[in-house]
Amino acid sequence: MSASLNLISEWQHEKVLFVNNEKAGLHAIIAVHNTKLGPAIGGCRLYPYHHLGDALFDVLRLSRGMSHKNAAAGLPCGGAKGVIMASPLQKSEALFEAFGEAVESLGGCYYTAEDVNTTVDDMKQIMHKTQYVVGREDVSGDPSPFTAYGAFCGIKAIANKLNGTDDLHGVKIALQGLGHVGFDLCKQLVDAGAEMIVSTHSNRKNMDIAVKEWGCKEVTDEELYGVECDILSPNALGATINYTTLPLLKCRAVAGAANNQLLDDACGQALHDKGILYAPDFIINAGGVINAGQEAFTVYDRQKVLKQIENIYNTISWIIDESKATGIPEGVIARNFAEDRIKNGL
């Protein structure tokens, strides 16, 4: 816990709100990292954290990542995140209304949205108490298809750097996670002709579809890291590229939609030293927030959103080229790019 508290100062978070509403069963944290470019956008994650310190560390990392993601995507907004410390089995209208009251108390500096274990229906309940919600059913709805499409564009850019073409036919991709984003991304990759190896620890229904209907090969999460493949695609929780998994990797690149894929910068350096290309997570997974940003601050135009998401391809390509030219790991280049935009404006 003390280490996480130190990060509030080190990473210069503007606000961290601890929320306890015993009557509603709500225990939550909202971290607003930066609003220099505009009001902060970031999802509301519901997860059964074992300790308050784990939740605080997660929300601080995620909110800082949202600042980088939004700035790098050219959005006029800052970064924030909310986490609710609960199991999905504990969902209730009272829980989400209480969270909505907490969002409202921040006076518009934070817009919330769907994230891990939260849905469009949950956002509708939050909207009973606040207007500061994106991913709304009456506008664009579930942001996960937009996130998946951005990841698909980023994977095509990586394939082009590996093979000299972004045609995915025969490209071997090991994909982890078949939740809302991972499942949608998997289907896009299958349709594009990729050879898919997949793992998931929580969604048997989606795995059965992927294997029986789409022809994917199933492996365990543990086996996935050692699969010889072109691209490893993490699409579940973070820190999957760590000191345990790094020695197992037999991929040529890492590109997926999960947040905080690298445990730390040293893991990014290790990937670079092994010659494994890396699509920085907050660049490749920005499709959902690109959609949310337009929903919050302009007249919504789906085609304009899709065109902006497709630019992820160009950004990933530029980062890979810069990394090769400078010898600096891709994640560091992406973070410096985002922080320069925050410092100097878009």
DOVOGU-260406 format. One record per residue (C-alpha): residue in three letters; z, x, y; residue number from 1. Coordinates in pm, whole numbers. Each point is the difference from the previous one (the first is absolute). Example, Ala and Ser with C-alpha at 12.3 -4.5 7.8 and 13.67 -1.06 7.14 Angstrom:
BEGIN
+--------+--------+--------+--------+-----+
| residu |      z |      x |      y | num |
+--------+--------+--------+--------+-----+
|    ALA |    780 |   1230 |   -450 |   1 |
|    SER |    -66 |    137 |    344 |   2 |
+--------+--------+--------+--------+-----+
This chain:
BEGIN
+--------+--------+--------+--------+-----+
| residu |      z |      x |      y | num |
+--------+--------+--------+--------+-----+
|    MET |      0 |      0 |      0 |   1 |
|    SER |     91 |    277 |    246 |   2 |
|    ALA |   -337 |    170 |    -57 |   3 |
|    SER |   -180 |   -328 |     74 |   4 |
|    LEU |    203 |    -50 |    318 |   5 |
|    ASN |   -105 |    347 |    116 |   6 |
|    LEU |   -365 |   -103 |    -43 |   7 |
|    ILE |     41 |   -275 |    262 |   8 |
|    SER |     48 |    273 |    258 |   9 |
|    GLU |   -237 |    254 |   -154 |  10 |
|    TRP |   -290 |   -244 |    -28 |  11 |
|    GLN |     86 |   -163 |    336 |  12 |
|    HIS |     30 |   -362 |   -110 |  13 |
|    GLU |     41 |   -234 |    295 |  14 |
|    LYS |    207 |   -267 |   -175 |  15 |
|    VAL |    160 |    -49 |   -340 |  16 |
|    LEU |    150 |   -344 |    -59 |  17 |
|    PHE |    237 |    -64 |   -291 |  18 |
|    VAL |      9 |   -371 |    -86 |  19 |
|    ASN |    271 |   -175 |   -202 |  20 |
|    ASN |      5 |   -376 |    -41 |  21 |
|    GLU |    236 |    -80 |   -285 |  22 |
|    LYS |    -69 |   -375 |     15 |  23 |
|    ALA |   -373 |     57 |    -53 |  24 |
|    GLY |     54 |    289 |   -240 |  25 |
|    LEU |   -195 |    234 |    229 |  26 |
|    HIS |     60 |    374 |     15 |  27 |
|    ALA |   -287 |    168 |    181 |  28 |
|    ILE |   -104 |    287 |    225 |  29 |
|    ILE |   -274 |     -5 |    264 |  30 |
|    ALA |   -110 |    340 |    130 |  31 |
|    VAL |   -217 |     16 |    312 |  32 |
|    HIS |   -136 |    352 |     14 |  33 |
|    ASN |   -225 |      6 |    306 |  34 |
|    THR |   -145 |   -248 |    249 |  35 |
|    LYS |   -176 |    238 |    238 |  36 |
|    LEU |   -343 |   -142 |    -86 |  37 |
|    GLY |    121 |   -361 |    -12 |  38 |
|    PRO |    222 |   -238 |   -201 |  39 |
|    ALA |     73 |    130 |   -348 |  40 |
|    ILE |   -154 |   -151 |   -314 |  41 |
|    GLY |    130 |     55 |   -352 |  42 |
|    GLY |     63 |   -207 |   -310 |  43 |
|    CYS |    318 |   -146 |   -143 |  44 |
|    ARG |     77 |    154 |   -340 |  45 |
|    LEU |    237 |   -172 |   -244 |  46 |
|    TYR |    147 |    236 |   -258 |  47 |
|    PRO |    325 |     28 |   -202 |  48 |
|    TYR |    117 |    333 |    142 |  49 |
|    HIS |    300 |    141 |   -185 |  50 |
|    HIS |    162 |    144 |    312 |  51 |
|    LEU |    -12 |    -63 |    374 |  52 |
|    GLY |    -97 |    363 |     52 |  53 |
|    ASP |   -308 |    -45 |   -221 |  54 |
|    ALA |   -111 |   -299 |    206 |  55 |
|    LEU |     59 |    183 |    327 |  56 |
|    PHE |   -196 |    307 |   -111 |  57 |
|    ASP |   -287 |   -222 |   -117 |  58 |
|    VAL |    -21 |   -205 |    320 |  59 |
|    LEU |     13 |    312 |    218 |  60 |
|    ARG |   -284 |    168 |   -191 |  61 |
|    LEU |   -206 |   -317 |    -14 |  62 |
|    SER |     40 |    -83 |    369 |  63 |
|    ARG |    -94 |    353 |    105 |  64 |
|    GLY |   -300 |    -25 |   -230 |  65 |
|    MET |   -101 |   -324 |    172 |  66 |
|    SER |      1 |    174 |    339 |  67 |
|    HIS |   -235 |    263 |   -143 |  68 |
|    LYS |   -214 |   -259 |   -178 |  69 |
|    ASN |    -44 |   -223 |    303 |  70 |
|    ALA |    -73 |    287 |    238 |  71 |
|    ALA |   -250 |    165 |   -235 |  72 |
|    ALA |   -179 |   -333 |    -43 |  73 |
|    GLY |    -36 |    -31 |    377 |  74 |
|    LEU |    224 |   -306 |     28 |  75 |
|    PRO |    182 |    -83 |    324 |  76 |
|    CYS |    333 |    -32 |   -178 |  77 |
|    GLY |    293 |    200 |   -122 |  78 |
|    GLY |    167 |     24 |   -337 |  79 |
|    ALA |    297 |   -174 |   -160 |  80 |
|    LYS |    115 |   -132 |   -336 |  81 |
|    GLY |    249 |   -247 |   -141 |  82 |
|    VAL |    172 |     17 |   -336 |  83 |
|    ILE |    203 |   -274 |   -165 |  84 |
|    MET |    243 |    125 |   -262 |  85 |
|    ALA |    -45 |   -262 |   -271 |  86 |
|    SER |   -175 |    -82 |   -325 |  87 |
|    PRO |   -305 |   -229 |     14 |  88 |
|    LEU |    213 |   -241 |   -203 |  89 |
|    GLN |    230 |    -36 |    303 |  90 |
|    LYS |   -269 |   -133 |    233 |  91 |
|    SER |     92 |   -311 |    196 |  92 |
|    GLU |   -102 |   -181 |    316 |  93 |
|    ALA |    337 |     84 |    156 |  94 |
|    LEU |    -50 |    371 |    -75 |  95 |
|    PHE |   -337 |     17 |    174 |  96 |
|    GLU |    108 |   -220 |    290 |  97 |
|    ALA |    291 |    237 |     60 |  98 |
|    PHE |   -243 |    292 |     -4 |  99 |
|    GLY |   -217 |   -190 |    249 | 100 |
|    GLU |    301 |    -34 |    231 | 101 |
|    ALA |     46 |    377 |    -16 | 102 |
|    VAL |   -367 |     56 |     87 | 103 |
|    GLU |     28 |   -245 |    290 | 104 |
|    SER |    307 |    182 |    133 | 105 |
|    LEU |   -216 |    308 |     61 | 106 |
|    GLY |   -194 |   -190 |    267 | 107 |
|    GLY |   -354 |     69 |   -113 | 108 |
|    CYS |     15 |    376 |    -50 | 109 |
|    TYR |    -46 |    -54 |   -378 | 110 |
|    TYR |   -258 |   -212 |   -183 | 111 |
|    THR |     71 |    -46 |   -370 | 112 |
|    ALA |   -240 |    -69 |   -288 | 113 |
|    GLU |    -33 |     -6 |   -379 | 114 |
|    ASP |     92 |    308 |   -200 | 115 |
|    VAL |    136 |     82 |   -346 | 116 |
|    ASN |    142 |   -319 |   -158 | 117 |
|    THR |    -65 |   -220 |    306 | 118 |
|    THR |   -278 |   -258 |     33 | 119 |
|    VAL |   -183 |   -231 |    237 | 120 |
|    ASP |    246 |   -275 |    -96 | 121 |
|    ASP |    294 |    226 |     91 | 122 |
|    MET |   -160 |     65 |    340 | 123 |
|    LYS |    -22 |   -377 |     56 | 124 |
|    GLN |    377 |    -20 |    -44 | 125 |
|    ILE |     58 |    294 |    235 | 126 |
|    MET |   -218 |   -184 |    256 | 127 |
|    HIS |    255 |   -282 |     11 | 128 |
|    LYS |    208 |    235 |    216 | 129 |
|    THR |   -248 |    235 |    171 | 130 |
|    GLN |   -359 |     17 |    122 | 131 |
|    TYR |    -22 |    376 |    -60 | 132 |
|    VAL |   -176 |    -19 |   -336 | 133 |
|    VAL |   -347 |    114 |   -110 | 134 |
|    GLY |   -177 |    -56 |   -331 | 135 |
|    ARG |     36 |   -368 |     78 | 136 |
|    GLU |   -158 |   -258 |   -226 | 137 |
|    ASP |   -155 |   -180 |    297 | 138 |
|    VAL |   -182 |    316 |    118 | 139 |
|    SER |    -87 |    269 |   -257 | 140 |
|    GLY |    257 |    -48 |   -275 | 141 |
|    ASP |     93 |    259 |   -261 | 142 |
|    PRO |    -81 |    351 |    135 | 143 |
|    SER |    -24 |    164 |   -345 | 144 |
|    PRO |   -377 |    -56 |    -45 | 145 |
|    PHE |    -60 |    183 |    328 | 146 |
|    THR |    225 |    286 |   -112 | 147 |
|    ALA |   -187 |     18 |   -331 | 148 |
|    TYR |   -338 |      3 |    174 | 149 |
|    GLY |    107 |    287 |    225 | 150 |
|    ALA |    120 |    197 |   -304 | 151 |
|    PHE |   -334 |    -68 |   -169 | 152 |
|    CYS |   -185 |    139 |    305 | 153 |
|    GLY |    226 |    306 |     -1 | 154 |
|    ILE |    -57 |     63 |   -371 | 155 |
|    LYS |   -375 |    -10 |     57 | 156 |
|    ALA |     43 |    265 |    270 | 157 |
|    ILE |    200 |    217 |   -239 | 158 |
|    ALA |   -264 |    -46 |   -273 | 159 |
|    ASN |   -264 |    116 |    244 | 160 |
|    LYS |    197 |    317 |     72 | 161 |
|    LEU |     45 |     63 |   -373 | 162 |
|    ASN |   -349 |    -82 |   -123 | 163 |
|    GLY |   -233 |     -6 |    299 | 164 |
|    THR |    -45 |   -378 |    -32 | 165 |
|    ASP |    223 |   -300 |     48 | 166 |
|    ASP |   -157 |   -178 |   -297 | 167 |
|    LEU |    299 |    -71 |   -226 | 168 |
|    HIS |   -194 |    -56 |   -323 | 169 |
|    GLY |    164 |    212 |   -268 | 170 |
|    VAL |    274 |    129 |    232 | 171 |
|    LYS |    322 |     15 |   -203 | 172 |
|    ILE |    293 |   -153 |    190 | 173 |
|    ALA |    361 |    -20 |   -122 | 174 |
|    LEU |    160 |   -287 |    191 | 175 |
|    GLN |    373 |    -67 |     12 | 176 |
|    GLY |    126 |   -346 |     98 | 177 |
|    LEU |   -158 |   -340 |    -49 | 178 |
|    GLY |    182 |   -199 |    266 | 179 |
|    HIS |   -176 |   -187 |    278 | 180 |
|    VAL |   -173 |    307 |    142 | 181 |
|    GLY |    -48 |    205 |   -317 | 182 |
|    PHE |   -145 |   -292 |   -196 | 183 |
|    ASP |   -253 |    -82 |    273 | 184 |
|    LEU |    -91 |    367 |     39 | 185 |
|    CYS |    -43 |     39 |   -375 | 186 |
|    LYS |   -250 |   -289 |     -7 | 187 |
|    GLN |   -202 |    152 |    285 | 188 |
|    LEU |    -12 |    334 |   -180 | 189 |
|    VAL |   -101 |   -163 |   -329 | 190 |
|    ASP |   -278 |   -191 |    177 | 191 |
|    ALA |   -117 |    328 |    156 | 192 |
|    GLY |    -39 |    156 |   -345 | 193 |
|    ALA |    307 |    223 |    -18 | 194 |
|    GLU |    156 |     87 |   -335 | 195 |
|    MET |    356 |   -133 |     33 | 196 |
|    ILE |    325 |    110 |   -164 | 197 |
|    VAL |    291 |   -214 |    120 | 198 |
|    SER |    376 |    -27 |    -22 | 199 |
|    THR |    259 |   -245 |    131 | 200 |
|    HIS |    368 |    -41 |    -72 | 201 |
|    SER |     36 |   -360 |    116 | 202 |
|    ASN |   -309 |   -220 |    -26 | 203 |
|    ARG |   -104 |    -74 |   -358 | 204 |
|    LYS |   -227 |   -287 |     99 | 205 |
|    ASN |   -210 |    218 |    230 | 206 |
|    MET |     -9 |    279 |   -258 | 207 |
|    ASP |   -137 |   -238 |   -263 | 208 |
|    ILE |   -278 |   -105 |    237 | 209 |
|    ALA |    -81 |    360 |     88 | 210 |
|    VAL |    -19 |    105 |   -365 | 211 |
|    LYS |   -148 |   -307 |   -170 | 212 |
|    GLU |   -234 |   -126 |    272 | 213 |
|    TRP |    -86 |    310 |    204 | 214 |
|    GLY |     -3 |    263 |   -275 | 215 |
|    CYS |    270 |    227 |    146 | 216 |
|    LYS |    200 |    233 |   -223 | 217 |
|    GLU |    379 |    -49 |      4 | 218 |
|    VAL |    248 |    288 |      7 | 219 |
|    THR |    368 |     25 |     96 | 220 |
|    ASP |    109 |    116 |    345 | 221 |
|    GLU |    122 |    324 |   -155 | 222 |
|    GLU |   -333 |     62 |   -176 | 223 |
|    LEU |   -206 |    -76 |    311 | 224 |
|    TYR |     96 |    318 |    185 | 225 |
|    GLY |   -140 |    217 |   -278 | 226 |
|    VAL |   -332 |   -184 |    -33 | 227 |
|    GLU |   -300 |    223 |     60 | 228 |
|    CYS |   -189 |   -186 |    271 | 229 |
|    ASP |   -185 |     28 |    327 | 230 |
|    ILE |    245 |   -203 |    211 | 231 |
|    LEU |    365 |    -95 |    -48 | 232 |
|    SER |     67 |   -320 |    195 | 233 |
|    PRO |    370 |    -85 |     63 | 234 |
|    ASN |     43 |   -365 |    100 | 235 |
|    ALA |    366 |    -74 |    -74 | 236 |
|    LEU |    315 |    141 |    163 | 237 |
|    GLY |     19 |    336 |    176 | 238 |
|    ALA |     88 |    362 |    -80 | 239 |
|    THR |   -206 |      1 |   -320 | 240 |
|    ILE |   -142 |    343 |     85 | 241 |
|    ASN |    314 |    205 |    -50 | 242 |
|    TYR |    130 |    310 |   -174 | 243 |
|    THR |      2 |   -175 |   -337 | 244 |
|    THR |   -354 |   -142 |     14 | 245 |
|    LEU |   -178 |    285 |    182 | 246 |
|    PRO |    -17 |    233 |   -304 | 247 |
|    LEU |   -151 |   -284 |   -207 | 248 |
|    LEU |   -291 |    -82 |    228 | 249 |
|    LYS |   -353 |     46 |   -138 | 250 |
|    CYS |   -180 |   -186 |    280 | 251 |
|    ARG |   -238 |    133 |    263 | 252 |
|    ALA |    135 |   -226 |    275 | 253 |
|    VAL |    282 |   -242 |     86 | 254 |
|    ALA |   -100 |   -318 |    184 | 255 |
|    GLY |    186 |   -331 |    -14 | 256 |
|    ALA |    166 |   -271 |    205 | 257 |
|    ALA |    370 |     72 |    -65 | 258 |
|    ASN |    216 |    102 |    296 | 259 |
|    ASN |    170 |    343 |     11 | 260 |
|    GLN |   -177 |    133 |   -310 | 261 |
|    LEU |    118 |    356 |     61 | 262 |
|    LEU |    369 |     70 |    -48 | 263 |
|    ASP |    -17 |    253 |    285 | 264 |
|    ASP |   -234 |    236 |    185 | 265 |
|    ALA |     48 |    268 |   -265 | 266 |
|    CYS |   -161 |   -233 |   -254 | 267 |
|    GLY |   -297 |    -38 |    232 | 268 |
|    GLN |    -26 |    377 |     26 | 269 |
|    ALA |     20 |     26 |   -380 | 270 |
|    LEU |   -288 |   -247 |    -40 | 271 |
|    HIS |   -202 |    204 |    250 | 272 |
|    ASP |     79 |    324 |   -181 | 273 |
|    LYS |   -117 |   -154 |   -330 | 274 |
|    GLY |   -330 |    -98 |    163 | 275 |
|    ILE |     72 |   -373 |    -35 | 276 |
|    LEU |   -135 |   -207 |    289 | 277 |
|    TYR |    241 |   -249 |    156 | 278 |
|    ALA |    -81 |   -315 |    198 | 279 |
|    PRO |    307 |    -37 |    225 | 280 |
|    ASP |    168 |   -328 |    -90 | 281 |
|    PHE |     48 |   -137 |    351 | 282 |
|    ILE |   -371 |     52 |     68 | 283 |
|    ILE |   -145 |   -147 |   -318 | 284 |
|    ASN |    239 |   -299 |    -21 | 285 |
|    ALA |    -38 |   -114 |    362 | 286 |
|    GLY |   -226 |   -299 |    -75 | 287 |
|    GLY |    283 |   -254 |     -3 | 288 |
|    VAL |    147 |    107 |    331 | 289 |
|    ILE |   -345 |     25 |    160 | 290 |
|    ASN |    -38 |   -366 |    -90 | 291 |
|    ALA |    352 |    -81 |    123 | 292 |
|    GLY |    -54 |    178 |    329 | 293 |
|    GLN |   -300 |   -210 |     85 | 294 |
|    GLU |    185 |   -314 |   -106 | 295 |
|    ALA |    292 |     83 |    232 | 296 |
|    PHE |   -175 |    124 |    312 | 297 |
|    THR |   -359 |   -134 |     19 | 298 |
|    VAL |   -209 |   -301 |    -96 | 299 |
|    TYR |    -34 |     42 |   -376 | 300 |
|    ASP |   -345 |    103 |   -125 | 301 |
|    ARG |    -20 |     75 |   -373 | 302 |
|    GLN |   -332 |    185 |     21 | 303 |
|    LYS |    133 |    225 |    275 | 304 |
|    VAL |    304 |     71 |   -217 | 305 |
|    LEU |   -215 |     98 |   -299 | 306 |
|    LYS |   -215 |    229 |    212 | 307 |
|    GLN |    310 |    176 |    134 | 308 |
|    ILE |    140 |     35 |   -353 | 309 |
|    GLU |   -325 |    157 |   -118 | 310 |
|    ASN |     59 |    279 |    253 | 311 |
|    ILE |    277 |    125 |   -234 | 312 |
|    TYR |   -288 |    162 |   -193 | 313 |
|    ASN |    -91 |    212 |    304 | 314 |
|    THR |    360 |     91 |     81 | 315 |
|    ILE |     69 |    118 |   -356 | 316 |
|    SER |   -322 |    201 |      1 | 317 |
|    TRP |     97 |    168 |    328 | 318 |
|    ILE |    350 |     86 |   -126 | 319 |
|    ILE |   -137 |    158 |   -320 | 320 |
|    ASP |   -248 |    206 |    202 | 321 |
|    GLU |    274 |    112 |    243 | 322 |
|    SER |    225 |     99 |   -288 | 323 |
|    LYS |   -274 |    209 |   -160 | 324 |
|    ALA |    -84 |    165 |    333 | 325 |
|    THR |    358 |     79 |    103 | 326 |
|    GLY |    186 |     38 |   -328 | 327 |
|    ILE |    257 |   -254 |    121 | 328 |
|    PRO |     99 |   -274 |   -251 | 329 |
|    GLU |   -157 |   -340 |     64 | 330 |
|    GLY |    333 |   -174 |     54 | 331 |
|    VAL |     97 |    239 |    280 | 332 |
|    ILE |   -336 |    -45 |    172 | 333 |
|    ALA |     35 |   -379 |    -18 | 334 |
|    ARG |    356 |      4 |    134 | 335 |
|    ASN |    -92 |    230 |    290 | 336 |
|    PHE |   -296 |   -224 |     83 | 337 |
|    ALA |    226 |   -308 |      8 | 338 |
|    GLU |    278 |    168 |    199 | 339 |
|    ASP |   -248 |    128 |    260 | 340 |
|    ARG |   -121 |   -356 |     48 | 341 |
|    ILE |    356 |   -127 |     40 | 342 |
|    LYS |     81 |    277 |    248 | 343 |
|    ASN |   -317 |    -20 |    206 | 344 |
|    GLY |   -104 |   -362 |    -51 | 345 |
|    LEU |   -306 |   -133 |   -179 | 346 |
+--------+--------+--------+--------+-----+
